[in-house]
Amino acid sequence: MLALSPSLLPSLAAAVLYAAATLYQASRVKQGSRADKRLLYLLGSLAVIAHGAALYSQLVTPLGLSLDFISAASLIAAAVIVVTLIACTRIPVENLLLLLFPLGLVTVLVAQFVPSGTSPLVDEEPGILSHVLLSILAYGMFTIAMVQSLLLLLQNHQLKHKHPMGLIKNFPPLQTMESLLFGFLWAGWVLLSMSLISGWLFVENLFAQHLVHKTSLACLAWIVFSVLLWGRNRLGWRGHKAIRWTLAGFCLLMLAYFGSKLVREYILHI
């Protein structure tokens, strides 16, 4: 009898729960009504717990933390959903989950069934782990900000053409949506700053050959987000300008992490 992977059952459970939460929320949106926040929170919480159990089996090895390209994407997706679920208890961001639950569904299945690339084990020293954790939280927060900016762009477009429909009808006012976006951006900027500082303190050489592209792009993303937040504070940037800067910074950050990982693990095999 073939031995089952210890992550198989939690991965499948997470996928089913993510699908159920997505279908439930989508059906409520289609009917033009709000989803029951408690039921949505319950489904999402159970899904992310199962997702976390699957990730634990996939990441933790006797030799260290195995954080390959696919597992990293799955881990960041889980972190994004956790942060959003926590935020839902205080601020009206449950509409983000309609896009984030499918992201969790896809990443948990891909991490389970798609072969991973070659990846060195992550040192489990506290300093290195804190750097990794801060990086993941920063990427997660900026992912939420990116999704929020896309929803804000859609809301802007539909309000401009005076035909709000579907999901947009359940959105908070435009000013609230924009305030939420910059709240996520500030949180992401603080986490990214802490990640870069911890990298300087604990990583032996951030500009080593295998890290130089990641470090350079992450620093460029930090500059882009810093300019955006300065522009918001000093010049009142908003609307399309804020959205463009958000997407530009997010693309740089994703290239920094996932671009370098993709090349190293699937092309260079190092």
N, C-alpha and C positions, 0 to 999 in steps of 0.2 A: 504494500500500500504506500502511495506517495505521501510524504509528509507535507502538510499544508504550511504555508508561510504564516508566522504568528501575527503578521499585520493584515492578513487577508480578510478575516471576519470584521475587525473594526473598520477597515477601509470600505467594505461593502455596506456596513451599517451606516457609516458617515454619508456615503453616496446616496443611500435611500432616504435618509433624513434630510439631506440638503435638497434632494429632488422634491420631497413632500413639502418642505417649507417654501420652495420656489413656486410650486404649482398652487399651493394655498394662497400665497400672496398675490400671484398673477391673476388668479380667479377673482379675488376681491377687487383688484384694480380694474379688471375688465367690467365688473359690475358697478364700478364707480363709487365703491365704498372702501373704508379703511379696514385693514386686517386687524384682528384681535391681537393687541400687542403682547399679551401674556402668552397666547398660544404660539405666536411667532418666536418669542423669546425662548420658550420651552423647546420647540423644535430645533432652533438654532443652537441652543446650549448643548442639547444632546448630540447634535451633529458634530459640534466642535470638540466635545469630549471624546467621541469615537475617533475623530480625526487625530486628536492628540495621542491617543493610544496607538494608532497605526504609526504615527511619526516616531514615537518612542522606540518601537520595534525596529523601524528602518534606520534611525539615526545613531542609536547608542550601541556601540560594539565594545568588546573587551579591550580593543586597542585604542579606543578614542571615539570622537564624534565624527561620523561619516556624513559630510554635508556636500553632496554632489549637486549638480545643476537642478535636477528634477526635484530632489528632496528639499532643496532650498526654496524652490518655487512653492512647493506644497506647504512648507513651514511658514513662509511669508503670508500665503493666503489664509492659513489658520489664524495667524497673528492679527491680520486685518479684520477678520470676522469677529474675533474676541474683542478687539478694541471697539468695533462698531456696536456690538451687543452691549458692552458696558456703557458706551455713549448713549445708547437708546434709552437708558434708564433716566437720563438727565435732559437730553436735548432731542428734538424731532428729526432723527436721521434714519428712521427705519426704512425709508425708501431706498437707501443705499444697498440694503440687503437684497433687493430684487436683482441686483447685478452681482453682488458679492457671493451669494449662495451658489449660483452656477459656477463661479470661479473656484469655490471650494470643492464642488462636485467634480469638476474636470481635473483639478490638480491632485486630489486624493486618488482618483482612478489611474491617472498617468503615473504617479509615484509608485503605485502598486504593480502596474502591468507593463510599463515601458522600461526596458533595460537602462540602467544608469551608466553614465560615462565614468571614466577614470577620475578619481578625486583623492588627493591626499587627506589623511585624517587630521582633524583639527585638534591641536594641543588643548588639553583640558585644564591648563593653568587658569586660575581665576581671572587674571588680567585679560588673557586672550578670549575667554568665554564672555567676559563683560563687553569686550569690543564686538564680538559676534552678535550678542544679544542686542546691543544698542543699534548696530547696523540693521538688523532685522526689524526692530521696532521703527527705526527711521524710514526704511523702505515701505513698511506697512502703513505708516501714517501718511506718507506722500502718495501711496496708492489710493488711500481714502480721499485725499485731496484731489487727485486726478479724476476719480469717479465723480466726486462732487462738482468739479469744474465742468465735466461733460454734461451733467444734469442741469447745471446752471446755464450752460450754453443752449441746451434744448429748451429750457424754460424761457430764456431770453427770446429765442426765435419764435416760440409759439405765442408769447405775450405780444411781441411786436406785430405779428400777423393776426392777432386777436382771435385765435382759435385754440385755446388751451383744451387738451383732451387727455384721456387715459390717465397715466401716472401723474402728469403735470397737475391735474386737478387737485391731487392730494398733497402737493408740495406746500411747504411754508411760504410766506411772502418772499419776494425777491431779495429784499434787504436782509432777511434772516438767513436765506441760503448763502448770500455773499459773506455774511459775518461768520457762518459756520465754516466756509471755505478757508477764510484767513485764520480761524482758530486752529484748524487742522494744519495749515501751513506753518504757523508759529510753533506748534508742538513738534512737527516734523523737523523744522530748522534747529530747534534746541537739541533734539535727539541726534540729528546728523552732526551737529557741532560736537556733542559729547562723544560720538562714535569716532570722529576724526582725531579728537584729543586723546582718546584711549588708544587709538592706533599708533599715534606718535609715542605714547608712553610704553606700550607693551609689545608692539610688533617690532622685531629686530631691525628691519629696513623696509619702510613703506615704499621706497622707490627701487626695490630690487626688480630684476627683469620681469618676473612673473606678476608683479604688483603695480608696476609703474602706470599702466593704462588705467587700471581700476582707481588708483589714488588720484591721478590727474583728472579723470572725469568726475570723480566724487567731489573734488575741490572746485571744479567748474560748476557743478550743480549747486554746491553751497553758495558760490558767488551769485548765481542766477537767482536763487531763492532770497538771498540777502538783498539784492537790488530790488526784487519784487516787494519785499516787506518794507524796505525803505521808501519805495515809490508809493506804496499804500499809505504809509504814515505821514510822509512829507508832501506828496503831490496828489493824494487822493485817488490813486489808480484803482480802477474797478472795471467791471464788465469784460469786454472782449480782450482788452490789454492784459488784465489780470489772468484771464484764462489762458492766453497765449504764453505768458511767462511761466505759468504753472505747468503747462504741457511740455514746454522746452526743458525746464528743470527736471521734470519727471523722466523724460527721454534720456537725458544725460545720466541720471542716476541709474536707470535700468541698464543702459549700456555699460556703465561702470561695473556693475555686479554681474548681471546675467550675460552681457556681451563677452566679457573676459572669461567667465566660466564656460560658456558655450564653446569658445575657440579652444580653450585649454583642454577640456574634457572630451570633445567630440571631433576636433580637427587635429590638434597637436598631440592629444593623448598624454598629457602630463599632469 
